[in-house]
Amino acid sequence: MTRFRTAHGIPGGLALVVLLLLVFSLGAPVLADGEPPPPPTPSSLIGERLEFSVRWGWLRVASAVLEVESTGDDQITFRATARTRSIVEALYPVRDLVESTVWLPDMRVDHYLKQGRTGRKEERRVEIVFDVENGLAQYTKNGEARDPIEIPPGVQDPLSGLYAFRTLEVDDEQKIELDVTDGKKVTRGRLTVVGREQIKTPAGVFNTVVIEPSLEGIGGVFETSPNAKATIWVTEDEWRRPVKLKGKVSIGSFTAVLVNVTHPDQEVEQAAGKPGS
């Protein structure tokens, strides 16, 4: 059995790296005057769908979607998908599906699935089965299982960590950290608030908190870029949604922007927000 430890290097293609950064973006402190609005509860996010457009330089290369659905019996499933556009598909296709199922109300992780294809490699399938009561996680890739690893209490998988961050009660001075595991190791996501900004996206105008996540454990193009940097804009409201992401690495820059948001209990105009709201 592998013992709990902190490590580096979650691999991934560009579109999946964007999803991983979005995982660590949500839950930033709200820097508004007065008391910040309370964070959303996991159950209040059921039915939410966030759609993003991803550009590499001037070229639109991929789309990504984050969504939440109820799976019954006090469980919810978080789903993230990423796919390259047709113009890029012929050169370097990326099709990724990530799902995380957790128990309510405390978001105990139950099962994690990641499958898809990057470039010309064969399709891969990764699963993590959690035994939270005994503090263990079992990782399997393409049917081959590793020895279970020990996990700390409250650990999340890479996707459920997104929503766990969103539901945290935080203030302006609090450092935001959360243990996350990919089934092979445990790493700690960290966020730093760097300012506020009102931005306009295809989904609407948003008052946002600007944050910079630690890139430790993200891997991919960030791991090989010594001066890599990422900046994320998160709505300054009770939803704490990511609306924009910019990343800079040695081979160029990319941007992901929210283009559409839907929620069964929220009008589109409310979801997009208004200047000064």
Phi and psi in degrees as a GROMACS rama.xvg file:
@    title "Ramachandran Plot"
@    xaxis  label "Phi"
@    yaxis  label "Psi"
@TYPE xy
-86.4731  131.774  THR-2
-81.6863  157.139  ARG-3
-59.3212  129.155  PHE-4
-152.975  162.894  ARG-5
-97.1021  135.256  THR-6
-145.758  -177.332  ALA-7
-124.229  164.525  HIS-8
91.7961  59.4721  GLY-9
-80.1319  115.463  ILE-10
-75.6803  165.676  PRO-11
167.447  155.292  GLY-12
-77.6729  177.871  GLY-13
-57.1308  -50.8167  LEU-14
-62.8902  -39.6414  ALA-15
-71.1013  -35.6861  LEU-16
-59.8165  -40.5908  VAL-17
-58.3388  -45.4183  VAL-18
-61.4109  -41.3739  LEU-19
-64.5163  -39.4681  LEU-20
-65.2179  -37.3573  LEU-21
-64.5452  -32.5839  LEU-22
-56.5386  -43.6021  VAL-23
-89.3391  5.20262  PHE-24
-93.0357  -23.8621  SER-25
-90.1928  137.507  LEU-26
107.821  18.3181  GLY-27
-66.5742  151.573  ALA-28
-59.8773  147.479  PRO-29
-94.2187  123.363  VAL-30
-97.8798  25.7583  LEU-31
-73.9424  158.979  ALA-32
-68.6052  141.564  ASP-33
79.6825  -162.769  GLY-34
-74.9922  131.649  GLU-35
-71.7792  153.511  PRO-36
-65.5906  151.204  PRO-37
-65.1032  150.189  PRO-38
-72.5184  161.819  PRO-39
-70.8291  155.712  PRO-40
-91.5446  156.758  THR-41
-55.6816  -41.9642  PRO-42
-67.636  -28.1246  SER-43
-71.4425  -14.0519  SER-44
-90.3863  -4.96548  LEU-45
-59.7575  129.548  ILE-46
94.1379  -6.96048  GLY-47
-71.8753  140.725  GLU-48
-139.044  122.027  ARG-49
-116.358  125.483  LEU-50
-114.381  132.628  GLU-51
-123.835  145.99  PHE-52
-107.506  132.629  SER-53
-112.924  126.529  VAL-54
-118.735  140.059  ARG-55
-108.727  106.371  TRP-56
65.4937  -124.607  GLY-57
-91.0366  -11.2113  TRP-58
-92.568  127.384  LEU-59
-76.5155  116.909  ARG-60
-110.308  -24.4405  VAL-61
-159.007  168.585  ALA-62
-128.256  152.457  SER-63
-140.561  145.457  ALA-64
-133.97  135.858  VAL-65
-118.335  130.452  LEU-66
-148.722  160.807  GLU-67
-130.08  135.445  VAL-68
-140.934  152.612  GLU-69
-83.3963  135.242  SER-70
-112.632  12.7725  THR-71
78.2755  169.976  GLY-72
53.1488  42.917  ASP-73
61.5881  32.6555  ASP-74
-125.796  149.174  GLN-75
-131.153  153.782  ILE-76
-118.982  129.633  THR-77
-97.7252  138.266  PHE-78
-133.45  135.617  ARG-79
-128.941  132.162  ALA-80
-128.76  145.683  THR-81
-139.416  137.847  ALA-82
-150.08  134.549  ARG-83
-73.2253  152.128  THR-84
-73.8632  164.351  ARG-85
-59.9167  -33.974  SER-86
-66.574  -26.7482  ILE-87
-99.4246  -22.9658  VAL-88
-54.6624  -39.7955  GLU-89
-68.7713  -26.78  ALA-90
-92.1767  -46.3023  LEU-91
-151.478  80.6809  TYR-92
-71.0726  138.076  PRO-93
-131.172  123.136  VAL-94
-137.039  109.33  ARG-95
-125.2  139.876  ASP-96
-127.323  128.396  LEU-97
-128.078  130.667  VAL-98
-131.4  142.774  GLU-99
-135.022  128.632  SER-100
-113.453  129.629  THR-101
-131.503  160.42  VAL-102
-93.0346  141.047  TRP-103
-94.241  154.837  LEU-104
-93.0536  -7.21812  PRO-105
-96.6685  9.41337  ASP-106
57.437  45.5042  MET-107
-73.2362  125.627  ARG-108
-68.576  141.532  VAL-109
-122.153  -48.1273  ASP-110
-154.498  142.573  HIS-111
-131.766  137.669  TYR-112
-134.999  133.613  LEU-113
-135.161  121.815  LYS-114
-142.481  154.929  GLN-115
153.278  -167.755  GLY-116
-139.263  137.55  ARG-117
-124.648  123.338  THR-118
66.1299  -139.778  GLY-119
-98.8838  11.1751  ARG-120
-72.3263  158.183  LYS-121
-66.8852  152.292  GLU-122
-61.7982  138.784  GLU-123
-116.97  156.951  ARG-124
-140.526  119.306  ARG-125
-118.467  133.491  VAL-126
-130.495  145.796  GLU-127
-127.54  124.081  ILE-128
-107.854  126.701  VAL-129
-101.522  136.923  PHE-130
-117.575  81.2567  ASP-131
-64.9333  -37.1936  VAL-132
-60.383  -35.0211  GLU-133
-101.485  4.9083  ASN-134
65.8765  42.8071  GLY-135
-131.148  152.426  LEU-136
-135.697  131.558  ALA-137
-108.904  118.055  GLN-138
-99.6837  133.586  TYR-139
-133.375  132.86  THR-140
-125.125  120.872  LYS-141
49.8117  40.8534  ASN-142
86.5451  -6.64041  GLY-143
-101.441  119.404  GLU-144
-93.1008  140.666  ALA-145
-90.9111  168.7  ARG-146
-64.6465  143.086  ASP-147
-60.4151  149.724  PRO-148
-111.601  156.1  ILE-149
-81.0599  141.653  GLU-150
-128.084  145.885  ILE-151
-78.4539  160.983  PRO-152
-59.0857  141.52  PRO-153
79.4851  5.29288  GLY-154
-63.4634  150.564  VAL-155
-123.633  160.393  GLN-156
-86.3238  173.788  ASP-157
-58.6412  -28.7009  PRO-158
-92.0623  -43.1986  LEU-159
-63.808  -24.5697  SER-160
-59.6855  -32.6434  GLY-161
-54.5455  -52.0674  LEU-162
-78.3947  -28.1701  TYR-163
-63.1363  -43.5695  ALA-164
-58.9853  -41.0489  PHE-165
-64.3743  -28.9075  ARG-166
-93.3313  1.60568  THR-167
-75.9051  141.585  LEU-168
-85.1004  115.444  GLU-169
-135.067  161.366  VAL-170
-123.837  -179.599  ASP-171
-62.2582  -30.635  ASP-172
-96.0394  -8.86463  GLU-173
-79.2045  133.124  GLN-174
-77.9369  134.19  LYS-175
-100.979  117.514  ILE-176
-139.29  147.99  GLU-177
-154.35  133.747  LEU-178
-76.5126  131.027  ASP-179
-132.617  139.486  VAL-180
-125.311  144.277  THR-181
-102.165  12.3648  ASP-182
91.7162  -14.9291  GLY-183
-109.801  -22.1182  LYS-184
-161.144  171.539  LYS-185
-121.79  132.098  VAL-186
-127.929  168.1  THR-187
-118.257  120.08  ARG-188
-79.7754  135.524  GLY-189
-132.855  147.308  ARG-190
-129.882  146.242  LEU-191
-128.716  127.951  THR-192
-82.7839  130.024  VAL-193
-118.899  -4.63126  VAL-194
161.591  -167.384  GLY-195
-133.251  150.621  ARG-196
-161.522  143.14  GLU-197
-96.7499  125.745  GLN-198
-128.454  157.556  ILE-199
-114.926  130.854  LYS-200
-129.006  171.643  THR-201
-58.7463  -20.698  PRO-202
-86.3378  -11.1014  ALA-203
140.494  -173.333  GLY-204
-101.419  133.5  VAL-205
-132.914  138.077  PHE-206
-84.1249  126.442  ASN-207
-130.346  158.817  THR-208
-99.5953  132.427  VAL-209
-98.9094  125.303  VAL-210
-129.893  156.295  ILE-211
-121.818  117.017  GLU-212
-83.615  150.989  PRO-213
-65.3034  135.652  SER-214
-92.2342  4.84732  LEU-215
-61.1103  127.027  GLU-216
88.1102  -6.97999  GLY-217
-73.7026  -41.9074  ILE-218
74.0517  -154.042  GLY-219
56.8845  -136.827  GLY-220
-65.7551  -22.8661  VAL-221
-72.447  -34.9553  PHE-222
-65.1844  -31.8651  GLU-223
-97.6993  8.70006  THR-224
-117.563  105.1  SER-225
-62.5842  -28.4182  PRO-226
-107.891  27.9538  ASN-227
-63.6003  147.159  ALA-228
-148.876  145.385  LYS-229
-135.351  140.789  ALA-230
-130.384  136.938  THR-231
-132.233  136.478  ILE-232
-104.305  122.91  TRP-233
-120.712  135.237  VAL-234
-59.4798  139.472  THR-235
-92.7534  62.0824  GLU-236
-149.286  -169.265  ASP-237
-73.5396  -8.63926  GLU-238
-94.0957  -30.7859  TRP-239
53.3916  53.4956  ARG-240
-92.772  142.382  ARG-241
-76.2122  132.8  PRO-242
-118.786  -16.5303  VAL-243
-156.75  143.982  LYS-244
-138.942  131.059  LEU-245
-123.739  133.767  LYS-246
-128.889  142.598  GLY-247
-127.39  124.648  LYS-248
-132.518  -179.525  VAL-249
-64.4433  -26.3683  SER-250
-103.545  10.3005  ILE-251
143.556  -167.892  GLY-252
-129.577  150.908  SER-253
-136.403  158.905  PHE-254
-138.813  134.856  THR-255
-117.168  130.693  ALA-256
-127.941  138.386  VAL-257
-69.3261  124.654  LEU-258
-109.755  -18.9584  VAL-259
-160.345  143.146  ASN-260
-138.011  134.043  VAL-261
-134.219  148.443  THR-262
-155.402  134.859  HIS-263
-62.7342  -24.4207  PRO-264
-106.47  18.1923  ASP-265
-146.127  130.639  GLN-266
-69.4176  152.109  GLU-267
-58.5149  -41.1958  VAL-268
-64.2275  -37.4625  GLU-269
-68.3734  -39.152  GLN-270
-62.5872  -39.3662  ALA-271
-73.1316  -30.8093  ALA-272
83.9782  171.424  GLY-273
-134.793  154.622  LYS-274
-56.0749  131.569  PRO-275
80.5372  0.500091  GLY-276
